[in-house]
Amino acid sequence: MVFFSFDNSVKYLRLFVPCLIRNAIHQFFWSAPSFKRSMFRISARSITGFFSGWMKRGRFHGPKVLQLIHDTRCKASCSGCIFRSYYNRDSYLTHNELSVLFDDALSLGIQNLYVLGADPFYTHDKGIKLMKLLQKQANQRFFLFTEGTSVPDEAIITIARSGNIIPIVSLDGFNTESDTRKHAGSHEEILHLLVRFREHRIIYGISTMLTEANAGYIIDGSYYESLRLYRPAFLALLPYTQTTKDIQSNQEIIATQRIEVFHSSIKFMSLKGSYPVFDLLGMESFITSCPAAQYSIAVFHDGTVTPCFAIPAGVSSIRESPLSEILKNDTFLSAIRKHRMYEIKAGRKPRCLVLDNPAKLEEILRHSKPSSIASYFPDILKETHHE
């Protein structure tokens, strides 16, 4: 797990880790040669970086993951799209800015980057230029998110040759949920894409937003079973959070469902032939802890650096300062890290401030006085921004 925050939850780790190992071995031997070479190259650099950092005790060890929302001008038109709540959607990070950011991140030991911005396959060049830029960063691994219905053959071939681009396909559930959120027939289109990925031996993942609409069959395990045939490298379950005052405000699952989802994922991973299911919120509660600001950071389309893509506010921008300086001097990131250490010293696991402690998040935001607000969340951000 890239967050490096495991506690002593041996009960869960005994089921979780073996599934990870089995699947990693399968993916390595099954995948295209380009992915094998990439695994070796990135792993070797990670190991070297780990021992180098271990020898330099006493300094802040920066994050290992960067979440990137480089562009919000998405043309996929999915209902409930998070980008609809973003301000200044005309702003975006150019390829030159991205190249500088990637190099800065690599110099800090960040090798895993999640590209969460506008679906690149809806652009005029079908995302080819962006993927070639990612391919050049051979010592980094890019998890490229897509809604999955507009990926052309040329893009599939480029991904297969790269070895360091892991496509993450958005699947909202069974036919009804996917077709309702996207368009009629989208579910079948996505499943066909997964078959194409398998034909080219591309390592890929699936992401599913947890909502009231799909929680039932995720909890009973039928959704996991339906994807077995396609053998994804993993399934990531992302918790729904409200992004505007009016879009799907009643879709967040309740606390008891959060627990049931986690246990269903662990139960599935104990079965023979299963694949890893990353219930991100459940894992944070039972296995890891919130990685925001310490082990992961986010960069938004206007250059704003924040602790997490779920917290669209910050005081620094990569357009004004190098990422290395921001990690050292940013008051908002520092405050989040201090709160994390306070929780650990108090014998508590650091939890998601957005979902579990919004009052503390508002307090930190007021004190930090963010200079940039990327989207709605919550009203306190607007108030703070204009004080």
C-alpha positions as CSV (number, residue, x, y, z in Angstrom):
1,M,0.0,0.0,0.0
2,V,1.5,3.3,-1.1
3,F,0.5,5.2,2.0
4,F,2.8,3.3,4.3
5,S,0.4,3.7,7.3
6,F,-0.3,0.2,8.3
7,D,-1.1,-0.4,12.0
8,N,-1.3,-3.7,13.8
9,S,-4.6,-4.8,12.4
10,V,-3.3,-8.3,11.8
11,K,-6.7,-9.8,11.5
12,Y,-7.3,-7.9,8.3
13,L,-3.8,-7.8,7.0
14,R,-3.7,-11.7,7.0
15,L,-6.5,-11.6,4.4
16,F,-5.5,-8.5,2.6
17,V,-1.8,-8.9,2.0
18,P,-1.9,-12.5,0.6
19,C,-4.4,-11.3,-2.1
20,L,-2.1,-8.4,-3.0
21,I,0.9,-10.7,-3.4
22,R,-1.0,-13.3,-5.4
23,N,-2.4,-10.7,-7.7
24,A,1.0,-8.9,-8.1
25,I,2.6,-12.1,-9.2
26,H,-0.2,-12.8,-11.6
27,Q,-0.1,-9.3,-13.1
28,F,3.7,-9.4,-13.5
29,F,3.8,-12.7,-15.4
30,W,0.7,-12.0,-17.4
31,S,1.3,-8.4,-18.4
32,A,3.0,-7.1,-21.6
33,P,6.8,-6.8,-21.5
34,S,6.6,-3.0,-21.2
35,F,4.8,-3.3,-17.9
36,K,7.4,-5.8,-16.6
37,R,10.3,-3.5,-17.5
38,S,8.4,-0.6,-15.8
39,M,7.8,-2.5,-12.6
40,F,11.5,-3.4,-12.4
41,R,12.6,0.2,-13.1
42,I,10.2,1.9,-10.7
43,S,10.7,-0.6,-7.9
44,A,14.5,-0.3,-8.1
45,R,14.3,3.4,-7.8
46,S,11.7,3.1,-4.9
47,I,14.0,0.8,-3.0
48,T,17.0,3.0,-3.5
49,G,15.0,6.1,-2.4
50,F,13.7,4.3,0.7
51,F,17.2,3.4,2.0
52,S,18.5,6.9,1.0
53,G,15.7,8.5,3.0
54,W,16.2,6.1,5.9
55,M,19.8,7.1,6.2
56,K,18.8,10.8,6.4
57,R,16.8,10.8,9.6
58,G,15.6,14.0,11.1
59,R,14.2,15.6,7.9
60,F,10.7,15.6,6.7
61,H,10.0,12.7,4.4
62,G,7.7,14.0,1.7
63,P,4.6,12.4,0.3
64,K,4.8,9.3,-1.9
65,V,1.6,10.0,-3.9
66,L,0.4,13.0,-5.9
67,Q,-3.2,13.4,-6.9
68,L,-3.5,15.5,-10.0
69,I,-6.6,17.4,-11.3
70,H,-4.8,19.0,-14.2
71,D,-7.9,20.0,-16.2
72,T,-11.6,20.3,-15.4
73,R,-12.9,21.0,-18.9
74,C,-14.3,17.5,-19.2
75,K,-16.7,16.8,-22.1
76,A,-17.9,13.4,-20.9
77,S,-21.1,14.9,-19.5
78,C,-21.6,12.3,-16.7
79,S,-24.5,13.2,-14.4
80,G,-23.3,14.4,-11.0
81,C,-19.9,15.3,-12.3
82,I,-17.6,16.7,-9.7
83,F,-16.1,19.2,-12.1
84,R,-19.4,21.1,-12.4
85,S,-18.8,22.5,-8.9
86,Y,-15.3,23.8,-9.8
87,Y,-14.6,27.5,-10.2
88,N,-12.5,29.0,-13.0
89,R,-12.8,25.9,-15.2
90,D,-11.1,27.7,-18.0
91,S,-7.8,27.3,-16.2
92,Y,-5.7,24.2,-16.8
93,L,-2.1,23.1,-16.4
94,T,-0.2,23.1,-19.7
95,H,1.9,20.2,-20.8
96,N,5.0,22.3,-20.0
97,E,3.8,22.9,-16.5
98,L,3.0,19.2,-16.1
99,S,6.4,18.2,-17.2
100,V,8.1,20.5,-14.7
101,L,5.7,19.3,-12.0
102,F,6.5,15.6,-12.8
103,D,10.3,16.3,-12.6
104,D,9.9,18.2,-9.3
105,A,7.8,15.3,-7.9
106,L,10.3,12.7,-9.0
107,S,13.2,14.7,-7.3
108,L,11.1,14.4,-4.1
109,G,10.7,10.7,-4.4
110,I,7.1,10.8,-5.7
111,Q,6.7,8.0,-8.2
112,N,2.9,7.3,-8.0
113,L,0.7,9.9,-9.6
114,Y,-3.1,9.7,-9.9
115,V,-4.3,11.7,-13.0
116,L,-7.9,12.5,-11.9
117,G,-8.6,15.5,-14.2
118,A,-10.9,15.8,-17.3
119,D,-11.2,12.6,-19.3
120,P,-8.3,12.9,-21.8
121,F,-10.0,10.8,-24.4
122,Y,-12.6,13.5,-25.1
123,T,-10.0,16.0,-26.3
124,H,-9.3,16.7,-30.0
125,D,-6.2,14.4,-30.1
126,K,-7.9,11.7,-28.0
127,G,-5.4,12.1,-25.2
128,I,-2.4,10.9,-27.3
129,K,-0.2,14.0,-26.4
130,L,-0.9,13.6,-22.7
131,M,-0.1,9.9,-22.7
132,K,3.2,10.5,-24.6
133,L,4.1,13.0,-22.0
134,L,3.4,10.5,-19.3
135,Q,5.3,7.8,-21.1
136,K,8.4,9.9,-21.1
137,Q,8.4,9.9,-17.3
138,A,9.7,6.4,-17.2
139,N,10.5,6.4,-13.5
140,Q,7.0,7.3,-12.5
141,R,3.7,5.4,-12.6
142,F,0.6,7.1,-13.7
143,F,-2.9,6.0,-12.8
144,L,-5.0,7.5,-15.5
145,F,-8.7,7.8,-14.8
146,T,-11.3,7.6,-17.6
147,E,-15.0,7.1,-17.9
148,G,-14.3,4.4,-20.3
149,T,-16.5,4.9,-23.4
150,S,-14.3,6.9,-25.7
151,V,-10.9,5.2,-25.5
152,P,-9.6,4.8,-29.1
153,D,-7.5,1.9,-30.4
154,E,-4.5,4.2,-30.8
155,A,-4.7,5.1,-27.2
156,I,-4.9,1.5,-26.2
157,I,-1.8,0.7,-28.2
158,T,0.1,3.7,-26.7
159,I,-0.8,2.5,-23.2
160,A,0.3,-1.0,-24.0
161,R,3.7,0.3,-25.1
162,S,4.2,2.7,-22.2
163,G,4.3,0.2,-19.3
164,N,4.0,3.1,-16.8
165,I,0.4,4.1,-17.5
166,I,-2.3,2.2,-15.6
167,P,-5.8,3.1,-16.8
168,I,-8.5,3.3,-14.2
169,V,-11.9,2.8,-15.7
170,S,-15.0,4.3,-14.0
171,L,-17.8,1.8,-13.6
172,D,-20.8,2.9,-11.6
173,G,-22.3,-0.5,-10.9
174,F,-24.4,-2.8,-13.1
175,N,-26.2,-1.7,-16.3
176,T,-28.8,0.5,-14.8
177,E,-26.4,2.7,-12.7
178,S,-23.8,3.1,-15.5
179,D,-26.3,3.8,-18.2
180,T,-28.2,6.3,-16.1
181,R,-25.1,8.2,-15.1
182,K,-23.5,8.2,-18.6
183,H,-25.6,7.1,-21.6
184,A,-27.5,4.2,-22.8
185,G,-25.2,1.3,-23.7
186,S,-22.2,2.7,-21.7
187,H,-22.0,-0.3,-19.4
188,E,-21.5,-2.7,-22.4
189,E,-19.0,-0.3,-24.0
190,I,-16.9,-0.3,-20.8
191,L,-16.9,-4.0,-20.5
192,H,-15.8,-4.2,-24.1
193,L,-12.9,-1.9,-23.2
194,L,-11.9,-4.2,-20.4
195,V,-11.7,-7.1,-22.9
196,R,-9.5,-4.9,-25.2
197,F,-7.2,-4.2,-22.3
198,R,-6.9,-7.9,-21.5
199,E,-6.1,-8.6,-25.2
200,H,-3.2,-6.1,-25.1
201,R,-2.1,-7.4,-21.7
202,I,-2.6,-4.0,-20.1
203,I,-2.6,-3.7,-16.3
204,Y,-5.7,-1.8,-15.4
205,G,-8.0,-1.0,-12.5
206,I,-11.7,-0.2,-12.0
207,S,-13.0,2.6,-9.8
208,T,-16.6,2.7,-8.4
209,M,-18.1,5.5,-6.5
210,L,-19.9,4.2,-3.4
211,T,-23.5,5.5,-3.2
212,E,-26.9,4.5,-1.8
213,A,-27.7,3.2,-5.3
214,N,-25.0,0.6,-5.5
215,A,-24.2,-0.1,-1.8
216,G,-26.5,-3.1,-1.6
217,Y,-24.9,-5.3,-4.2
218,I,-21.4,-4.2,-3.2
219,I,-22.1,-5.3,0.3
220,D,-23.6,-8.7,-0.7
221,G,-20.5,-9.3,-3.0
222,S,-22.4,-9.8,-6.3
223,Y,-20.7,-6.8,-7.8
224,Y,-17.2,-8.2,-7.0
225,E,-18.1,-11.5,-8.6
226,S,-19.4,-9.9,-11.7
227,L,-16.0,-8.5,-12.5
228,R,-14.0,-11.7,-11.8
229,L,-14.1,-12.6,-15.5
230,Y,-12.3,-9.4,-16.5
231,R,-9.5,-9.9,-13.9
232,P,-8.7,-6.2,-13.1
233,A,-5.5,-5.5,-11.2
234,F,-7.8,-4.0,-8.5
235,L,-11.1,-2.4,-7.8
236,A,-11.1,0.9,-5.9
237,L,-14.2,1.9,-4.0
238,L,-14.3,5.7,-3.7
239,P,-16.6,7.3,-1.0
240,Y,-19.2,9.7,-2.5
241,T,-18.9,13.2,-1.0
242,Q,-21.2,16.1,-1.8
243,T,-19.7,18.6,-4.2
244,T,-22.4,21.1,-4.7
245,K,-25.5,22.2,-2.7
246,D,-27.9,20.5,-5.1
247,I,-26.2,17.5,-6.9
248,Q,-27.1,14.1,-5.4
249,S,-27.0,15.4,-1.9
250,N,-28.6,12.3,-0.5
251,Q,-26.2,9.7,-2.0
252,E,-23.6,9.4,0.8
253,I,-23.7,6.0,2.5
254,I,-24.3,5.8,6.2
255,A,-21.7,4.7,8.8
256,T,-23.1,1.1,9.2
257,Q,-22.9,0.7,5.4
258,R,-19.3,1.9,5.4
259,I,-18.4,-0.9,7.9
260,E,-20.4,-3.5,5.9
261,V,-18.7,-2.5,2.6
262,F,-15.2,-3.0,4.2
263,H,-16.0,-6.4,5.6
264,S,-17.5,-7.5,2.3
265,S,-14.3,-6.5,0.5
266,I,-12.1,-8.4,3.0
267,K,-14.4,-11.5,2.7
268,F,-14.1,-11.4,-1.1
269,M,-10.3,-11.1,-1.0
270,S,-10.1,-14.3,1.1
271,L,-11.6,-16.3,-1.8
272,K,-9.5,-18.2,-4.3
273,G,-9.0,-16.3,-7.6
274,S,-10.1,-13.0,-6.2
275,Y,-8.5,-9.6,-6.9
276,P,-7.7,-6.7,-4.5
277,V,-10.6,-4.5,-3.5
278,F,-9.4,-1.1,-2.1
279,D,-12.3,0.2,0.0
280,L,-10.4,3.4,0.6
281,L,-12.5,4.7,3.4
282,G,-12.8,1.3,5.1
283,M,-9.1,0.7,4.8
284,E,-8.4,4.0,6.4
285,S,-10.6,3.0,9.3
286,F,-9.3,-0.5,9.9
287,I,-5.9,-0.9,8.3
288,T,-4.3,2.4,7.4
289,S,-4.9,6.0,8.3
290,C,-5.7,9.2,6.5
291,P,-2.6,10.0,4.3
292,A,-3.5,13.7,3.5
293,A,-0.5,16.1,3.5
294,Q,1.8,13.5,5.0
295,Y,1.9,10.7,2.4
296,S,-0.2,12.2,-0.4
297,I,-0.9,15.7,-1.8
298,A,-3.1,17.1,-4.6
299,V,-2.4,19.6,-7.3
300,F,-5.4,21.3,-8.9
301,H,-6.0,22.7,-12.4
302,D,-5.0,26.3,-11.3
303,G,-1.8,25.1,-9.7
304,T,-3.1,25.1,-6.1
305,V,-1.5,22.5,-3.9
306,T,-3.8,20.9,-1.2
307,P,-3.6,18.0,1.2
308,C,-6.1,15.9,-0.7
309,F,-8.3,16.2,-3.9
310,A,-11.3,16.1,-1.5
311,I,-10.1,19.4,0.1
312,P,-10.1,21.9,-2.8
313,A,-8.4,24.8,-1.0
314,G,-4.8,25.8,-0.5
315,V,-2.4,28.7,0.2
316,S,0.3,27.8,-2.4
317,S,0.6,27.2,-6.1
318,I,3.1,25.5,-8.3
319,R,2.8,28.5,-10.6
320,E,4.4,30.6,-7.9
321,S,6.8,28.2,-6.1
322,P,8.5,24.9,-6.7
323,L,6.8,21.9,-5.2
324,S,9.8,21.3,-2.9
325,E,9.5,24.7,-1.3
326,I,5.7,24.3,-1.0
327,L,6.0,21.1,0.9
328,K,8.4,22.7,3.4
329,N,6.7,26.1,3.8
330,D,3.0,25.7,3.2
331,T,1.1,26.6,6.4
332,F,-2.0,24.6,5.5
333,L,-0.1,21.4,4.8
334,S,1.9,21.9,7.9
335,A,-1.2,22.4,10.0
336,I,-2.7,19.1,8.7
337,R,0.5,17.3,9.5
338,K,0.6,18.7,13.0
339,H,-3.0,17.6,13.6
340,R,-2.0,14.2,12.4
341,M,0.9,13.9,14.8
342,Y,-1.4,15.2,17.6
343,E,-3.9,12.4,16.9
344,I,-1.1,9.8,16.9
345,K,0.4,11.0,20.1
346,A,-3.1,10.9,21.7
347,G,-3.4,7.3,20.7
348,R,-5.9,7.9,17.9
349,K,-5.7,6.9,14.3
350,P,-5.8,10.0,12.0
351,R,-9.1,10.0,10.2
352,C,-10.6,11.8,7.2
353,L,-11.2,15.4,8.2
354,V,-13.7,15.8,5.4
355,L,-16.1,13.0,6.5
356,D,-15.2,12.4,10.1
357,N,-14.0,15.8,11.6
358,P,-15.3,18.7,9.4
359,A,-15.3,21.1,12.4
360,K,-11.5,20.6,12.8
361,L,-11.0,21.1,9.1
362,E,-12.9,24.4,9.2
363,E,-10.8,25.5,12.1
364,I,-7.6,24.8,10.3
365,L,-8.9,26.5,7.1
366,R,-9.8,29.6,9.0
367,H,-6.4,29.8,10.6
368,S,-4.5,29.1,7.3
369,K,-6.6,31.5,5.2
370,P,-6.5,29.7,1.9
371,S,-5.7,32.0,-1.0
372,S,-7.3,29.7,-3.6
373,I,-10.6,27.9,-3.6
374,A,-11.1,25.3,-6.4
375,S,-14.7,24.3,-5.8
376,Y,-17.6,24.2,-3.5
377,F,-16.7,22.7,-0.1
378,P,-18.2,23.7,2.2
379,D,-19.6,27.2,2.6
380,I,-16.8,28.0,5.1
381,L,-14.3,28.0,2.3
382,K,-16.0,30.9,0.5
383,E,-16.3,32.8,3.8
384,T,-12.6,32.3,4.6
385,H,-11.6,33.2,1.1
386,H,-13.3,36.6,1.2
387,E,-12.3,37.6,4.8
